[in-house]
Amino acid sequence: MTLLCAALTACGGPVESQETAPELATREDGLANVRLRLMAANITSGNGQDYDPGHGIRIFQGTDADVVMIQEFNYKTDSAADIRSFVDTAFGTGFSYYREAGAQIPNGIISRYPIIAAGEWDDTQVSNRDFAWARINIPGPKDLWVVSVHLLTSGSGVRNTEASNLVRFINANVPAGDFLAIGGDFNTGSRNEATFSTFSSVVSTASPYPADRNGNTNTNAGRNSPYDHVLVDNDLRAYQTSVIMGSSTFANGLVLDTRVYSPLSDISPALSGDSGASGMQHMGVIKDFLIPGDGTTSSSVTVLSPNGGESWTGGSARTISWTASGISNVKVEYSLNGSTWTTVTTSTSAASGSVAWTVPGTASTSAWVRVSDASNAALNDLSNGAFAITTGGGSGGTGQVFINEVLLNEAGSDVNGEFVELVNTGTAAVDLSGYTLSDSASVRHTFPSGTTVAAGKAVVVFGGASGIPSGTVGATAATTGTLGLSNSGDTVTLRSASGATVDSATFASGLAGTDGVSANRSPDVTAGAGFALHSAVSGTSSSPGRRANGSAY
């Protein structure tokens, strides 16, 4: 077990350094803030778990990351010359790297900035890779510590053991005053795994999460599980900003799937089929941060309330408060889902420290507040965690609606039989007035005014009225006359009346290719769970308006 290694004598494998790249200066803006792009990437393809086929190389070239926590770090013969050639081609001759030695599928770190120390910590649960770490001299007064991980697929308990061991290494070796990032392939089936609770002692695991162009936050090849992550400590998270790719902006970070990304010119030379190449492992995950550079002033803003965990009633009078220094005026915004923002005030005195706010009347379990410098949006702070907005009078309940079951491939050829089932697992009814259901092509259904789904109940939207089985509870026909779902795979998205994404799910051909068999959450009625064929969940082909086992909601 290696604990600390100087850069010039790095244990496990060499730290390869080059002269600082000339383009570094262009990443600093007029206020000396530096855009830092972190990426987690298990994007090998082909049969050899390596980057030789070139699909991953094009993705790296198109996304222009500064620090990459890379998995399956293999290329051609894996000689020092071949690995150096890969880094030069995919990133640039100015990049440094660390690659653990003696591993079948090694983890590693690739960095635009100098790696001043690196090594590996022992992963006791697996024999063909360890935890690769590096200390990086990024601009500004703090160093960045990054750990590249590839947790096991064998079970959530094993992954939690790995997480516990890694947390101990971090607490023993990483200075509290430095920045920290853990990134890579966690192989986590859902965000409810204990692994995240364990990691939360050293990094933030809270939403909002990076998503692709269609709002899908899942990262495995089938796009139905959140395998890959970039998690940072609270100090670095305070500087998180939108990922900007060419003409496109992703407020919470980006899950890069070239098959759904547009325009592709943003990420050239990546090709649309790269993320779907034969043997492609997962999607890359990217987060951007605007960190203080070497010449930044001490301007700052910090949200005080709501700061995560509160439960505020819709329509009530509340106060948003903050502290600020070196700032004249602030802009205050809120979000009901972490991605769509509504302005409370475009500019108010920073010194006042608060603004009155009437809480919106829409239920949410993922509400956020953001306060930013009115003249420099990059200087901002979010609530440390999500808070809830409740509706339903004095019940104190909160609704939670999500996509639970989708039949993309109707029985026979009557497309009216396609359906999407929505379930409310919250404790209060949800008003669906103006909500929309879309496939990857367009909006297919708009819920009429007055439509609600009670707590613990479901609604089912069918392609057409003739496709609704007799006795189906909560069923309605798509307002456009069709759902238009594809038998080769599709994306279904539920959006609120304001256009905010409430839930989205992408279904690969394996979940859409069997006549009459739906895709269902597994476990059933579990928000955030992956999808499986209904026949694998309960032994039956589908259960619109009922639980997978046939019982009533």
VMD Tcl script that draws the C-alpha trace (Angstrom):
set ca {
  {0.00 0.00 0.00}
  {1.49 3.26 -1.14}
  {0.70 6.39 0.84}
  {2.74 9.32 -0.46}
  {5.17 9.53 -3.35}
  {7.08 12.53 -4.59}
  {6.42 13.38 -8.21}
  {9.93 12.51 -9.33}
  {9.79 9.08 -7.72}
  {6.07 8.34 -8.06}
  {5.14 4.86 -6.92}
  {3.33 2.40 -9.17}
  {4.06 4.27 -12.38}
  {5.69 7.38 -13.75}
  {4.45 10.92 -13.58}
  {5.03 12.27 -17.07}
  {5.31 16.08 -17.16}
  {5.70 18.52 -20.03}
  {6.15 22.26 -20.28}
  {3.05 24.27 -19.38}
  {0.77 24.58 -22.41}
  {0.56 28.08 -23.93}
  {-3.24 28.07 -23.90}
  {-3.39 28.09 -20.10}
  {-3.42 31.87 -20.00}
  {-6.56 31.97 -22.13}
  {-8.52 30.19 -19.39}
  {-8.25 33.18 -17.07}
  {-10.83 35.94 -17.41}
  {-10.43 39.60 -16.60}
  {-11.00 38.96 -12.89}
  {-8.31 36.24 -12.85}
  {-10.90 33.51 -12.30}
  {-9.80 30.26 -13.90}
  {-12.19 27.81 -15.56}
  {-11.29 24.32 -14.37}
  {-12.92 21.39 -16.20}
  {-12.93 18.02 -14.43}
  {-13.91 14.82 -16.25}
  {-14.53 11.22 -15.20}
  {-13.98 8.89 -18.12}
  {-14.28 5.15 -18.60}
  {-14.73 5.46 -22.35}
  {-12.67 2.61 -23.78}
  {-14.15 0.74 -26.72}
  {-13.51 -2.39 -28.75}
  {-12.59 -5.77 -27.27}
  {-9.45 -4.88 -25.33}
  {-10.63 -2.34 -22.73}
  {-8.26 0.25 -24.18}
  {-8.29 3.52 -26.12}
  {-6.71 2.16 -29.30}
  {-9.93 2.14 -31.41}
  {-10.01 5.96 -31.19}
  {-13.63 6.65 -30.21}
  {-12.63 7.80 -26.72}
  {-9.74 9.84 -28.12}
  {-12.11 11.90 -30.25}
  {-14.37 12.48 -27.24}
  {-11.39 13.69 -25.19}
  {-10.31 16.00 -28.00}
  {-13.79 17.47 -28.34}
  {-14.43 18.07 -24.64}
  {-11.13 19.77 -23.76}
  {-10.93 18.80 -20.10}
  {-8.23 20.14 -17.77}
  {-8.07 17.19 -15.37}
  {-9.34 13.70 -16.25}
  {-9.85 10.83 -13.84}
  {-9.47 8.02 -16.36}
  {-10.24 4.30 -16.08}
  {-8.96 1.35 -18.14}
  {-5.91 3.47 -18.98}
  {-4.54 1.16 -21.70}
  {-3.22 2.01 -25.18}
  {-1.56 -0.25 -27.71}
  {1.41 -1.98 -25.99}
  {1.09 0.16 -22.82}
  {4.74 1.16 -23.18}
  {5.79 4.57 -21.88}
  {6.08 5.73 -25.48}
  {2.58 4.53 -26.39}
  {0.96 6.05 -23.30}
  {2.77 9.34 -23.94}
  {1.56 9.23 -27.55}
  {-2.03 8.70 -26.38}
  {-1.89 11.67 -23.97}
  {-0.29 13.89 -26.63}
  {-2.97 12.96 -29.19}
  {-6.04 13.06 -26.96}
  {-5.07 16.06 -24.82}
  {-1.87 17.81 -25.91}
  {1.87 17.74 -25.44}
  {1.61 20.09 -22.46}
  {-0.33 17.59 -20.31}
  {1.10 15.50 -17.47}
  {-0.18 12.10 -16.40}
  {0.03 9.43 -13.73}
  {-0.84 5.79 -14.48}
  {-0.77 3.05 -11.88}
  {1.55 0.15 -12.74}
  {0.96 -3.58 -12.52}
  {-2.79 -3.34 -13.13}
  {-4.80 -5.07 -15.84}
  {-7.15 -2.10 -16.19}
  {-5.27 0.73 -14.48}
  {-6.72 3.96 -13.17}
  {-4.93 7.21 -13.83}
  {-4.99 11.00 -13.87}
  {-4.25 13.29 -16.83}
  {-3.72 16.99 -16.12}
  {-3.18 20.27 -17.93}
  {-1.52 21.51 -14.74}
  {1.63 20.11 -13.08}
  {1.25 16.91 -11.05}
  {3.47 17.50 -8.02}
  {2.87 14.13 -6.32}
  {1.06 10.93 -7.21}
  {0.63 7.31 -6.26}
  {-1.88 4.59 -5.54}
  {-3.82 3.45 -2.50}
  {-4.68 -0.22 -2.14}
  {-8.18 -1.33 -3.09}
  {-8.49 -4.49 -1.00}
  {-11.62 -5.68 -2.82}
  {-10.10 -6.10 -6.28}
  {-6.83 -7.41 -7.70}
  {-6.55 -5.71 -11.11}
  {-6.54 -2.00 -10.13}
  {-6.22 0.33 -7.14}
  {-7.15 3.92 -6.27}
  {-4.89 6.26 -8.28}
  {-4.36 9.71 -6.77}
  {-2.53 12.88 -7.71}
  {-1.81 16.26 -6.13}
  {-2.04 18.96 -8.80}
  {-0.70 22.50 -8.73}
  {-3.71 24.31 -10.16}
  {-3.81 28.14 -10.32}
  {-4.64 29.91 -7.08}
  {-3.63 29.34 -3.48}
  {-4.89 25.74 -3.14}
  {-3.71 22.46 -4.65}
  {-6.22 20.01 -6.12}
  {-6.16 16.36 -4.99}
  {-7.93 13.97 -7.35}
  {-8.61 10.25 -6.95}
  {-9.45 8.05 -9.94}
  {-11.60 5.07 -8.95}
  {-13.13 2.02 -10.60}
  {-15.35 0.29 -8.06}
  {-16.51 -3.30 -8.39}
  {-19.69 -4.54 -10.09}
  {-20.12 -7.45 -7.65}
  {-22.47 -5.68 -5.24}
  {-23.37 -2.49 -3.41}
  {-21.94 -3.83 -0.14}
  {-18.53 -4.36 -1.71}
  {-18.64 -0.88 -3.22}
  {-19.43 0.61 0.17}
  {-16.42 -1.22 1.64}
  {-14.26 0.29 -1.10}
  {-15.70 3.73 -0.37}
  {-15.05 3.35 3.36}
  {-11.42 2.38 2.73}
  {-10.91 5.29 0.35}
  {-12.38 7.78 2.83}
  {-9.85 6.60 5.41}
  {-6.98 7.16 2.97}
  {-8.28 10.64 2.15}
  {-8.68 11.64 5.80}
  {-5.16 10.44 6.54}
  {-3.41 12.09 3.59}
  {-5.30 14.99 2.00}
  {-4.87 18.37 3.74}
  {-8.19 19.87 4.80}
  {-7.26 23.17 3.16}
  {-6.82 21.74 -0.35}
  {-9.49 20.97 -2.94}
  {-10.57 17.33 -3.42}
  {-12.27 15.46 -6.28}
  {-13.19 11.78 -6.53}
  {-14.11 10.69 -10.03}
  {-14.57 7.68 -12.21}
  {-16.60 4.52 -12.70}
  {-18.45 3.75 -9.46}
  {-20.62 1.01 -11.05}
  {-23.47 2.21 -8.81}
  {-26.93 0.99 -9.77}
  {-28.66 3.95 -8.12}
  {-27.87 7.08 -6.15}
  {-29.48 5.48 -3.09}
  {-26.52 3.15 -2.53}
  {-24.72 3.44 0.81}
  {-21.55 4.27 -1.15}
  {-22.76 7.85 -1.55}
  {-23.54 8.26 2.14}
  {-20.02 7.09 2.89}
  {-18.42 9.43 0.35}
  {-20.53 12.34 1.64}
  {-18.18 12.70 4.62}
  {-15.46 14.03 2.29}
  {-17.26 15.20 -0.89}
  {-20.69 16.54 -1.82}
  {-23.03 13.89 -3.23}
  {-26.14 16.09 -3.43}
  {-28.09 16.97 -6.57}
  {-28.36 18.56 -9.07}
  {-26.57 16.04 -11.27}
  {-24.92 16.33 -14.70}
  {-27.17 15.35 -17.59}
  {-27.03 14.86 -21.34}
  {-28.77 16.96 -23.99}
  {-32.06 15.17 -23.21}
  {-31.82 15.54 -19.43}
  {-30.76 11.91 -18.79}
  {-28.37 11.70 -15.81}
  {-27.52 7.99 -16.25}
  {-24.10 7.11 -17.62}
  {-23.73 3.39 -18.35}
  {-23.79 2.05 -21.90}
  {-27.54 1.34 -21.68}
  {-28.18 4.81 -20.19}
  {-30.28 3.42 -17.33}
  {-27.92 3.57 -14.33}
  {-25.72 6.28 -12.76}
  {-22.35 4.51 -12.93}
  {-19.96 7.45 -13.37}
  {-19.43 10.54 -11.21}
  {-17.33 13.61 -10.50}
  {-17.71 14.39 -6.78}
  {-15.92 17.34 -5.17}
  {-15.59 18.70 -1.64}
  {-17.80 21.55 -0.48}
  {-15.00 24.10 -0.89}
  {-14.65 23.34 -4.60}
  {-18.37 22.87 -5.17}
  {-18.88 26.51 -4.13}
  {-17.12 27.43 -7.39}
  {-19.10 25.10 -9.67}
  {-20.43 26.79 -12.79}
  {-22.21 25.80 -15.97}
  {-20.37 23.63 -18.49}
  {-20.09 25.58 -21.73}
  {-19.46 23.61 -24.92}
  {-19.33 25.88 -27.95}
  {-22.85 27.27 -28.32}
  {-24.33 25.05 -25.59}
  {-24.65 25.47 -21.80}
  {-25.29 22.72 -19.24}
  {-26.13 24.22 -15.85}
  {-25.41 21.14 -13.73}
  {-22.61 19.58 -15.73}
  {-22.66 17.30 -18.76}
  {-23.08 13.59 -19.40}
  {-21.48 13.36 -22.84}
  {-23.39 11.01 -25.16}
  {-22.45 11.81 -28.75}
  {-25.56 10.02 -30.01}
  {-27.87 12.67 -28.57}
  {-25.55 15.69 -28.51}
  {-26.17 18.55 -30.92}
  {-24.70 20.46 -32.56}
  {-21.77 18.07 -32.94}
  {-19.64 21.01 -34.05}
  {-19.46 21.94 -30.32}
  {-17.41 18.80 -29.62}
  {-15.55 18.27 -32.89}
  {-13.85 15.96 -33.85}
  {-16.17 13.60 -31.90}
  {-18.59 11.71 -34.12}
  {-22.23 10.96 -33.38}
  {-21.61 7.22 -33.17}
  {-18.60 7.34 -30.85}
  {-20.57 6.83 -27.62}
  {-22.36 3.87 -29.19}
  {-19.25 2.21 -30.59}
  {-18.85 -1.54 -30.15}
  {-17.53 -2.26 -26.68}
  {-17.89 1.34 -25.50}
  {-17.96 1.29 -21.71}
  {-19.77 4.40 -20.39}
  {-20.42 8.08 -20.94}
  {-17.95 10.73 -19.82}
  {-19.07 13.07 -17.00}
  {-17.93 16.70 -16.92}
  {-18.17 19.49 -14.34}
  {-16.77 23.03 -14.64}
  {-15.57 25.33 -11.87}
  {-14.52 28.98 -11.83}
  {-11.81 28.99 -9.20}
  {-9.83 31.96 -7.87}
  {-6.65 32.44 -9.86}
  {-3.35 33.76 -8.58}
  {-4.53 37.37 -8.89}
  {-8.12 37.18 -7.64}
  {-9.51 39.43 -4.96}
  {-11.29 38.17 -1.87}
  {-14.80 38.85 -3.18}
  {-17.25 36.21 -2.03}
  {-20.93 35.42 -1.47}
  {-22.43 32.69 0.72}
  {-26.07 31.57 0.91}
  {-27.28 31.31 4.52}
  {-30.96 30.42 4.11}
  {-32.47 28.27 2.77}
  {-29.30 26.20 2.88}
  {-30.59 22.65 2.50}
  {-32.96 20.37 4.38}
  {-35.71 22.92 5.06}
  {-39.36 22.22 4.25}
  {-41.21 25.41 3.34}
  {-44.89 25.65 2.45}
  {-45.82 26.96 -0.97}
  {-47.28 30.47 -0.78}
  {-45.68 31.27 2.57}
  {-43.64 34.44 3.19}
  {-39.97 33.65 3.73}
  {-36.58 35.37 3.59}
  {-33.59 34.42 1.45}
  {-30.41 35.50 3.24}
  {-26.69 35.60 2.45}
  {-23.37 37.15 3.40}
  {-21.13 38.90 0.87}
  {-17.84 40.79 0.70}
  {-16.30 42.82 -2.12}
  {-19.63 42.88 -3.98}
  {-22.00 45.85 -4.47}
  {-25.17 44.11 -5.68}
  {-26.41 40.54 -5.94}
  {-28.84 38.66 -8.14}
  {-31.10 36.14 -6.39}
  {-32.69 33.11 -8.11}
  {-34.45 29.88 -7.19}
  {-34.93 26.54 -8.92}
  {-37.48 23.77 -8.37}
  {-35.28 21.10 -9.95}
  {-31.70 22.40 -9.97}
  {-31.63 23.10 -13.71}
  {-34.30 25.72 -14.53}
  {-33.87 29.03 -12.69}
  {-36.37 31.80 -11.91}
  {-35.22 35.27 -10.87}
  {-36.34 36.71 -7.53}
  {-34.45 39.97 -8.10}
  {-31.96 40.92 -10.80}
  {-30.10 43.31 -8.49}
  {-30.34 44.25 -4.84}
  {-27.83 45.57 -2.36}
  {-25.38 42.88 -1.29}
  {-24.98 44.62 2.07}
  {-28.68 44.16 2.90}
  {-28.04 40.44 3.32}
  {-31.60 39.34 2.61}
  {-34.64 39.65 0.37}
  {-38.28 38.81 1.02}
  {-39.59 35.83 -0.94}
  {-43.03 34.32 -1.42}
  {-42.41 30.59 -1.82}
  {-43.88 29.32 -5.13}
  {-46.91 27.07 -4.92}
  {-45.38 24.12 -6.79}
  {-44.31 21.10 -4.74}
  {-40.67 20.11 -5.01}
  {-38.21 17.90 -3.17}
  {-35.24 19.42 -5.01}
  {-35.51 23.21 -4.62}
  {-32.43 25.43 -4.58}
  {-31.48 29.08 -4.12}
  {-28.58 30.79 -5.89}
  {-27.12 34.21 -5.03}
  {-24.57 35.74 -7.43}
  {-22.67 38.95 -8.04}
  {-25.06 41.01 -10.19}
  {-22.16 42.06 -12.43}
  {-20.28 38.73 -12.48}
  {-22.49 35.64 -12.58}
  {-19.42 33.40 -12.16}
  {-19.14 34.57 -8.55}
  {-22.07 32.79 -6.90}
  {-23.14 30.38 -4.21}
  {-25.85 27.70 -4.07}
  {-27.70 26.31 -1.10}
  {-25.49 23.58 0.35}
  {-28.27 21.09 -0.30}
  {-31.77 20.81 -1.70}
  {-34.79 21.90 0.32}
  {-38.46 20.95 -0.03}
  {-41.53 22.97 -0.97}
  {-44.77 21.41 0.21}
  {-48.33 21.93 -0.99}
  {-51.73 20.57 -0.10}
  {-52.80 22.94 2.67}
  {-51.92 21.89 6.19}
  {-51.07 18.32 5.27}
  {-47.39 19.12 5.12}
  {-47.00 16.54 2.35}
  {-44.84 16.65 -0.74}
  {-45.55 14.99 -4.07}
  {-42.99 13.10 -6.14}
  {-43.93 12.08 -9.68}
  {-41.69 10.01 -11.93}
  {-41.79 7.64 -14.91}
  {-42.29 4.08 -13.63}
  {-43.26 1.95 -16.65}
  {-43.09 2.46 -20.41}
  {-44.32 0.19 -23.21}
  {-42.39 1.21 -26.32}
  {-43.15 -1.87 -28.41}
  {-46.89 -2.46 -28.44}
  {-48.38 -5.94 -28.61}
  {-49.04 -6.66 -32.28}
  {-49.09 -3.57 -34.49}
  {-51.62 -1.27 -32.77}
  {-49.48 1.68 -31.65}
  {-52.43 2.96 -29.60}
  {-51.34 0.39 -27.03}
  {-48.04 2.14 -26.27}
  {-48.14 3.74 -22.82}
  {-46.23 5.71 -20.20}
  {-47.09 5.20 -16.52}
  {-46.38 7.97 -14.00}
  {-46.43 7.29 -10.25}
  {-46.65 9.72 -7.31}
  {-44.77 8.20 -4.36}
  {-45.01 11.40 -2.32}
  {-47.39 12.24 0.50}
  {-49.42 14.93 -1.30}
  {-51.29 15.18 -4.60}
  {-49.44 16.72 -7.55}
  {-51.14 19.11 -9.95}
  {-50.16 18.00 -13.46}
  {-51.87 20.90 -15.23}
  {-49.74 21.87 -18.23}
  {-47.16 19.08 -17.69}
  {-45.95 17.47 -20.91}
  {-44.70 14.05 -22.02}
  {-42.20 13.94 -24.87}
  {-40.28 11.32 -26.78}
  {-36.96 12.12 -28.42}
  {-38.77 13.83 -31.31}
  {-41.46 16.07 -29.82}
  {-44.14 16.69 -27.18}
  {-46.71 13.89 -27.39}
  {-49.09 14.71 -24.53}
  {-50.06 17.79 -22.53}
  {-52.00 17.22 -19.33}
  {-55.21 19.33 -19.27}
  {-55.85 21.91 -16.58}
  {-57.16 20.34 -13.39}
  {-55.34 17.02 -13.84}
  {-53.94 15.71 -10.54}
  {-52.37 12.48 -9.38}
  {-53.05 11.62 -5.75}
  {-50.37 10.49 -3.33}
  {-49.56 6.83 -3.88}
  {-51.47 6.69 -7.18}
  {-50.63 6.51 -10.88}
  {-51.73 7.96 -14.20}
  {-51.16 6.22 -17.53}
  {-50.96 7.93 -20.92}
  {-51.71 5.65 -23.91}
  {-51.00 6.33 -27.56}
  {-54.71 6.32 -28.34}
  {-58.04 5.73 -26.61}
  {-58.61 2.43 -28.43}
  {-55.45 1.03 -26.87}
  {-56.59 1.49 -23.25}
  {-57.43 -1.92 -21.70}
  {-60.80 -2.09 -20.03}
  {-60.67 -1.25 -16.31}
  {-57.28 0.52 -16.42}
  {-57.30 3.06 -13.58}
  {-56.08 6.59 -14.25}
  {-55.75 6.09 -18.01}
  {-55.95 8.76 -20.69}
  {-55.07 9.06 -24.38}
  {-52.21 11.20 -25.71}
  {-53.47 14.64 -26.70}
  {-51.55 14.52 -30.00}
  {-53.05 11.14 -30.92}
  {-49.80 9.21 -30.56}
  {-46.82 8.59 -28.30}
  {-44.56 7.80 -31.25}
  {-42.24 5.51 -29.26}
  {-39.55 3.64 -31.19}
  {-39.08 -0.12 -31.01}
  {-35.33 0.39 -31.36}
  {-35.09 2.63 -28.28}
  {-36.24 6.11 -27.30}
  {-36.12 8.79 -24.58}
  {-39.23 9.72 -22.59}
  {-39.26 13.03 -20.70}
  {-41.78 14.50 -18.24}
  {-41.64 18.28 -17.94}
  {-43.52 20.67 -15.68}
  {-45.75 23.47 -16.98}
  {-42.73 25.80 -16.78}
  {-40.68 23.46 -18.99}
  {-38.46 22.11 -16.19}
  {-37.50 18.44 -16.53}
  {-39.25 16.45 -13.79}
  {-38.01 13.02 -14.92}
  {-36.41 11.55 -18.02}
  {-35.49 8.02 -19.05}
  {-33.62 6.68 -22.06}
  {-34.41 3.14 -23.21}
  {-31.96 1.09 -25.26}
  {-33.11 -1.40 -27.87}
  {-32.91 -4.24 -25.34}
  {-35.80 -2.68 -23.41}
  {-37.83 -1.87 -26.52}
  {-37.40 -4.83 -28.82}
  {-39.88 -7.35 -27.39}
  {-43.50 -7.10 -28.53}
  {-45.88 -6.27 -25.71}
  {-43.25 -6.31 -22.93}
  {-42.77 -3.00 -21.13}
  {-39.73 -1.49 -19.41}
  {-40.30 -1.15 -15.66}
  {-38.36 0.34 -12.75}
  {-36.46 -2.35 -10.91}
  {-37.31 -2.41 -8.05}
  {-40.83 -1.39 -9.02}
  {-42.09 2.07 -7.94}
  {-38.59 3.25 -6.98}
  {-37.53 6.71 -8.11}
  {-34.04 6.68 -9.64}
  {-33.92 2.89 -10.06}
  {-32.85 1.44 -13.39}
  {-35.26 -0.10 -15.88}
  {-35.62 -3.79 -16.74}
  {-38.00 -5.81 -18.87}
  {-41.30 -6.20 -17.01}
  {-41.07 -9.97 -17.48}
  {-37.85 -9.92 -15.45}
  {-39.41 -7.79 -12.71}
  {-42.60 -9.77 -12.15}
  {-42.92 -12.50 -14.77}
  {-45.74 -10.71 -16.64}
  {-45.53 -8.57 -19.77}
  {-46.87 -5.25 -18.38}
  {-49.09 -3.72 -15.69}
  {-50.40 -0.28 -16.73}
  {-52.14 1.43 -13.80}
  {-51.08 -1.28 -11.36}
  {-47.94 -2.30 -9.53}
  {-45.68 -4.76 -11.32}
  {-47.07 -7.62 -9.20}
  {-50.60 -6.76 -10.36}
  {-51.80 -5.18 -7.11}
  {-53.59 -1.84 -7.15}
  {-51.91 1.47 -6.32}
}
mol new
graphics top color blue
foreach p $ca { graphics top sphere $p radius 0.5 }
foreach p [lrange $ca 0 end-1] q [lrange $ca 1 end] { graphics top cylinder $p $q radius 0.2 }
display resetview
